[in-house]
Amino acid sequence: MSDVRSCPKCGAKAKYKLKGNIESFEALQDDELLKKVVQLKKAMQKFKEKAEVLEKELVILKQKQSNT
């Protein structure tokens, strides 16, 4: 995922790049922003699924612990 920051000149969201000692900002277009949103949604969904699995495992472990 690219590094997205606010442009120091105009305040718009832009891709931040650092080559050597030169910083550059490239304005994000709407289609790029939509791609980023989709990427974030997918990442959030994966995190949510992993969290749900861990919650189920925790319930099982607690039940086993209370049975002993």
Backbone as CSV, one residue per row, in Angstrom:
resi,resn,N_x,N_y,N_z,CA_x,CA_y,CA_z,C_x,C_y,C_z
1,MET,0.844,-1.172,0.000,0.000,0.000,0.000,0.889,1.234,0.000
2,SER,0.524,2.240,-0.767,1.344,3.439,-0.811,1.111,4.310,0.416
3,ASP,2.070,5.161,0.630,2.021,6.082,1.760,1.181,7.292,1.351
4,VAL,0.059,7.507,2.010,-0.825,8.627,1.687,-0.732,9.642,2.811
5,ARG,-0.458,10.876,2.415,-0.338,11.970,3.384,-1.031,13.211,2.851
6,SER,-1.144,14.205,3.695,-1.693,15.489,3.259,-0.583,16.327,2.647
7,CYS,-0.878,16.920,1.511,0.089,17.780,0.839,0.316,19.030,1.698
8,PRO,1.569,19.385,1.974,1.826,20.553,2.816,1.450,21.879,2.149
9,LYS,1.358,21.898,0.833,1.022,23.144,0.117,-0.473,23.367,0.025
10,CYS,-1.218,22.311,-0.372,-2.650,22.516,-0.601,-3.542,21.776,0.394
11,GLY,-2.974,20.833,1.148,-3.751,20.107,2.146,-4.524,18.925,1.588
12,ALA,-4.450,18.676,0.276,-5.158,17.550,-0.329,-4.443,16.247,-0.021
13,LYS,-5.164,15.164,-0.108,-4.560,13.851,0.086,-3.720,13.523,-1.144
14,ALA,-2.520,13.008,-0.895,-1.608,12.721,-1.995,-0.711,11.551,-1.642
15,LYS,-0.177,10.899,-2.688,0.806,9.841,-2.485,2.129,10.507,-2.148
16,TYR,2.737,10.032,-1.091,4.017,10.573,-0.639,5.129,9.663,-1.119
17,LYS,6.143,10.259,-1.724,7.303,9.492,-2.183,8.562,10.198,-1.731
18,LEU,9.548,9.402,-1.359,10.832,9.950,-0.930,11.920,9.261,-1.746
19,LYS,12.592,10.034,-2.584,13.697,9.513,-3.385,14.939,10.285,-2.998
20,GLY,15.831,9.586,-2.305,17.017,10.282,-1.803,16.595,11.281,-0.756
21,ASN,16.894,12.541,-1.000,16.494,13.618,-0.084,15.321,14.419,-0.626
22,ILE,14.712,13.944,-1.717,13.643,14.702,-2.368,12.289,14.087,-2.025
23,GLU,11.436,14.909,-1.423,10.072,14.493,-1.114,9.172,14.927,-2.261
24,SER,8.234,14.041,-2.652,7.284,14.440,-3.686,5.883,13.995,-3.273
25,PHE,4.911,14.768,-3.707,3.507,14.475,-3.448,2.790,14.420,-4.787
26,GLU,2.033,13.327,-4.994,1.279,13.163,-6.231,-0.192,13.076,-5.867
27,ALA,-0.985,13.970,-6.418,-2.403,14.030,-6.071,-3.104,12.718,-6.373
28,LEU,-3.982,12.314,-5.482,-4.766,11.099,-5.681,-6.006,11.419,-6.501
29,GLN,-6.293,10.573,-7.450,-7.489,10.725,-8.257,-8.612,9.917,-7.624
30,ASP,-9.846,10.205,-8.014,-10.996,9.522,-7.425,-10.917,8.010,-7.584
31,ASP,-10.484,7.533,-8.763,-10.418,6.083,-8.958,-9.364,5.452,-8.058
32,GLU,-8.281,6.181,-7.812,-7.251,5.687,-6.896,-7.794,5.624,-5.474
33,LEU,-8.552,6.637,-5.098,-9.138,6.651,-3.757,-10.119,5.501,-3.585
34,LEU,-10.888,5.220,-4.611,-11.828,4.105,-4.531,-11.085,2.788,-4.373
35,LYS,-9.974,2.633,-5.073,-9.168,1.417,-4.925,-8.648,1.289,-3.501
36,LYS,-8.209,2.396,-2.919,-7.710,2.388,-1.543,-8.821,1.986,-0.576
37,VAL,-10.009,2.522,-0.786,-11.137,2.192,0.080,-11.449,0.704,-0.014
38,VAL,-11.430,0.152,-1.224,-11.687,-1.272,-1.407,-10.617,-2.090,-0.694
39,GLN,-9.352,-1.687,-0.829,-8.265,-2.392,-0.147,-8.471,-2.373,1.361
40,LEU,-8.841,-1.219,1.894,-9.057,-1.106,3.332,-10.242,-1.949,3.794
41,LYS,-11.307,-1.973,2.993,-12.467,-2.786,3.346,-12.103,-4.263,3.387
42,LYS,-11.310,-4.710,2.412,-10.884,-6.111,2.388,-10.027,-6.430,3.607
43,ALA,-9.121,-5.525,3.941,-8.258,-5.738,5.106,-9.086,-5.777,6.383
44,MET,-10.054,-4.893,6.492,-10.920,-4.878,7.674,-11.739,-6.167,7.766
45,GLN,-12.224,-6.663,6.639,-13.008,-7.891,6.633,-12.157,-9.071,7.099
46,LYS,-10.925,-9.156,6.606,-10.026,-10.227,7.032,-9.765,-10.147,8.525
47,PHE,-9.531,-8.936,9.038,-9.303,-8.741,10.462,-10.534,-9.167,11.264
48,LYS,-11.706,-8.795,10.777,-12.948,-9.142,11.467,-13.129,-10.661,11.524
49,GLU,-12.840,-11.332,10.401,-12.978,-12.784,10.363,-12.006,-13.452,11.336
50,LYS,-10.774,-12.969,11.385,-9.789,-13.529,12.311,-10.217,-13.293,13.752
51,ALA,-10.748,-12.119,14.034,-11.199,-11.793,15.390,-12.354,-12.703,15.809
52,GLU,-13.261,-12.983,14.877,-14.391,-13.854,15.196,-13.909,-15.264,15.518
53,VAL,-12.936,-15.759,14.753,-12.385,-17.093,15.006,-11.732,-17.126,16.381
54,LEU,-10.967,-16.098,16.704,-10.301,-16.041,18.003,-11.303,-15.955,19.149
55,GLU,-12.396,-15.229,18.947,-13.424,-15.138,19.979,-14.058,-16.509,20.241
56,LYS,-14.306,-17.253,19.162,-14.881,-18.595,19.320,-13.910,-19.508,20.061
57,GLU,-12.631,-19.424,19.716,-11.623,-20.236,20.401,-11.549,-19.873,21.877
58,LEU,-11.664,-18.601,22.179,-11.613,-18.147,23.567,-12.792,-18.702,24.365
59,VAL,-13.979,-18.700,23.769,-15.155,-19.247,24.442,-14.946,-20.728,24.734
60,ILE,-14.409,-21.458,23.768,-14.157,-22.891,23.949,-13.149,-23.117,25.072
61,LEU,-12.068,-22.323,25.073,-11.051,-22.466,26.116,-11.612,-22.141,27.495
62,LYS,-12.449,-21.125,27.586,-13.053,-20.773,28.868,-13.976,-21.900,29.348
63,GLN,-14.716,-22.508,28.424,-15.601,-23.613,28.796,-14.783,-24.800,29.308
64,LYS,-13.693,-25.095,28.638,-12.839,-26.203,29.071,-12.234,-25.934,30.447
65,GLN,-11.855,-24.681,30.664,-11.254,-24.305,31.937,-12.278,-24.402,33.065
66,SER,-13.506,-23.995,32.806,-14.523,-24.049,33.864,-14.968,-25.473,34.149
67,ASN,-14.788,-26.379,33.200,-15.149,-27.791,33.393,-14.117,-28.540,34.224
68,THR,-12.913,-28.006,34.320,-11.874,-28.716,35.067,-11.767,-28.248,36.491
